Amino acid sequence: THDRLCAPCSVCPAGSYTSTECSAMADAVCTVCATCAAGSYDSGGCSGTTDRVCTPCTATADLACVEGETTQDGGECQVPASTDNARCVACATCPAGSYVSSNCTTTSDTVCSNCTVCADGEYETRACTAYQDRQ
């Protein structure tokens, strides 16, 4: 007869979870955590014996921001502190002395650029407007 050799059960590393518990006859089985696809967000983290839960973004929260709104922090579906869809927020407006160099979209905020300042010996041929730099 042969004696059994005993070994400690494996501990799954970060980025994985225990998909099969360690038993008297077999070691634990570790599985890499799922990655959420575009258009979904992590609604349940990967840890212990549970894989990540990915939930589709809903049209009422992120993916249907209307004109004049963008997703908070940009991107298709952002996850704020709670496990909820991102919220649509009003597009940024450019302050005085700047103009819109890239319009707000439903996934990116307004980009503002400073108006050009004419150097000594130059004059303005066109004033800086909300959507156009001076020349």
C-alpha positions as CSV (number, residue, x, y, z in Angstrom):
1,T,0.0,0.0,0.0
2,H,1.0,3.6,-0.6
3,D,0.6,6.5,1.7
4,R,-1.1,9.6,0.4
5,L,0.8,12.8,0.1
6,C,-1.1,15.8,1.4
7,A,-0.6,19.3,0.0
8,P,-2.2,22.6,0.9
9,C,-5.1,23.8,-1.2
10,S,-4.3,26.4,-3.9
11,V,-5.3,30.0,-3.3
12,C,-6.5,31.7,-6.5
13,P,-4.5,34.8,-7.5
14,A,-5.9,38.2,-8.1
15,G,-7.9,38.4,-11.3
16,S,-9.4,34.9,-10.8
17,Y,-11.9,33.1,-8.6
18,T,-12.3,29.6,-7.2
19,S,-14.6,27.8,-9.7
20,T,-14.2,24.4,-7.9
21,E,-13.5,24.2,-4.2
22,C,-10.6,22.2,-2.9
23,S,-11.7,18.7,-1.7
24,A,-10.1,15.7,-0.1
25,M,-9.3,14.3,-3.5
26,A,-8.6,17.4,-5.7
27,D,-7.1,20.8,-5.6
28,A,-9.1,24.0,-6.1
29,V,-9.7,25.1,-9.7
30,C,-9.0,28.7,-10.4
31,T,-10.7,30.5,-13.4
32,V,-9.8,33.9,-14.8
33,C,-12.4,36.5,-14.1
34,A,-14.7,37.5,-17.0
35,T,-14.1,40.8,-18.8
36,C,-17.1,43.0,-19.4
37,A,-17.6,43.9,-23.1
38,A,-18.2,47.3,-24.5
39,G,-21.8,48.4,-23.7
40,S,-21.8,46.7,-20.4
41,Y,-20.5,47.4,-16.9
42,D,-19.3,45.4,-13.9
43,S,-22.3,45.0,-11.6
44,G,-20.8,42.4,-9.4
45,G,-17.0,42.1,-8.8
46,C,-15.0,39.0,-9.2
47,S,-13.8,37.5,-5.9
48,G,-13.8,34.3,-3.8
49,T,-16.1,31.8,-5.6
50,T,-18.0,34.3,-7.8
51,D,-17.1,35.4,-11.3
52,R,-17.7,39.0,-12.4
53,V,-21.3,39.8,-13.4
54,C,-21.6,42.0,-16.5
55,T,-24.8,44.0,-17.0
56,P,-25.7,45.7,-20.3
57,C,-26.0,49.5,-20.2
58,T,-29.5,50.6,-20.5
59,A,-30.8,53.1,-23.0
60,T,-32.4,55.1,-20.3
61,A,-29.1,55.9,-18.6
62,D,-26.0,56.0,-20.8
63,L,-26.3,55.0,-24.3
64,A,-29.1,57.4,-25.1
65,C,-27.7,60.7,-23.9
66,V,-29.5,63.4,-25.9
67,E,-28.0,66.3,-27.8
68,G,-26.4,68.7,-25.3
69,E,-25.5,65.8,-22.9
70,T,-22.5,63.5,-22.6
71,T,-21.6,60.6,-20.3
72,Q,-20.0,61.5,-17.0
73,D,-16.2,61.1,-17.4
74,G,-16.7,60.2,-21.1
75,G,-16.9,56.7,-22.5
76,E,-19.7,54.5,-23.5
77,C,-20.8,53.3,-20.1
78,Q,-19.1,54.5,-16.9
79,V,-19.6,53.2,-13.5
80,P,-19.9,55.7,-10.7
81,A,-19.4,54.7,-7.1
82,S,-22.6,52.7,-7.1
83,T,-23.0,49.7,-9.4
84,D,-25.2,51.6,-11.7
85,N,-25.0,52.9,-15.2
86,A,-23.3,56.2,-15.8
87,R,-25.4,59.3,-15.8
88,C,-25.8,61.8,-18.6
89,V,-24.5,65.3,-17.7
90,A,-24.8,68.6,-19.5
91,C,-22.0,69.4,-22.0
92,A,-19.3,71.8,-20.9
93,T,-19.4,75.3,-22.1
94,C,-16.3,77.1,-23.1
95,P,-15.3,80.1,-20.9
96,A,-14.6,83.6,-22.3
97,G,-11.3,83.8,-24.2
98,S,-11.8,80.3,-25.7
99,Y,-13.7,78.6,-28.4
100,V,-15.2,75.1,-29.1
101,S,-12.5,73.1,-30.9
102,S,-14.4,69.8,-30.7
103,N,-18.2,69.6,-30.2
104,C,-19.7,67.6,-27.4
105,T,-21.1,64.2,-28.4
106,T,-23.0,61.6,-26.4
107,T,-19.7,59.9,-25.5
108,S,-17.2,62.8,-25.2
109,D,-17.4,66.3,-23.7
110,T,-16.8,69.6,-25.4
111,V,-13.1,70.4,-26.0
112,C,-12.2,74.1,-25.6
113,S,-9.1,75.8,-26.9
114,N,-7.7,79.3,-26.0
115,C,-8.3,82.0,-28.5
116,T,-5.1,83.1,-30.3
117,V,-3.6,86.3,-29.0
118,C,-2.2,88.6,-31.8
119,A,1.5,89.2,-31.4
120,D,3.2,92.6,-31.6
121,G,3.1,93.8,-35.3
122,E,-0.1,91.6,-36.0
123,Y,-3.7,92.6,-36.2
124,E,-7.0,90.7,-35.9
125,T,-8.7,90.0,-39.2
126,R,-11.5,88.0,-37.6
127,A,-12.6,88.0,-34.0
128,C,-12.6,84.8,-31.8
129,T,-16.1,83.5,-31.6
130,A,-17.7,80.6,-29.6
131,Y,-16.8,78.2,-32.4
132,Q,-13.9,79.8,-34.3
133,D,-10.4,81.1,-33.4
134,R,-9.4,84.6,-34.2
135,Q,-7.2,85.2,-37.3
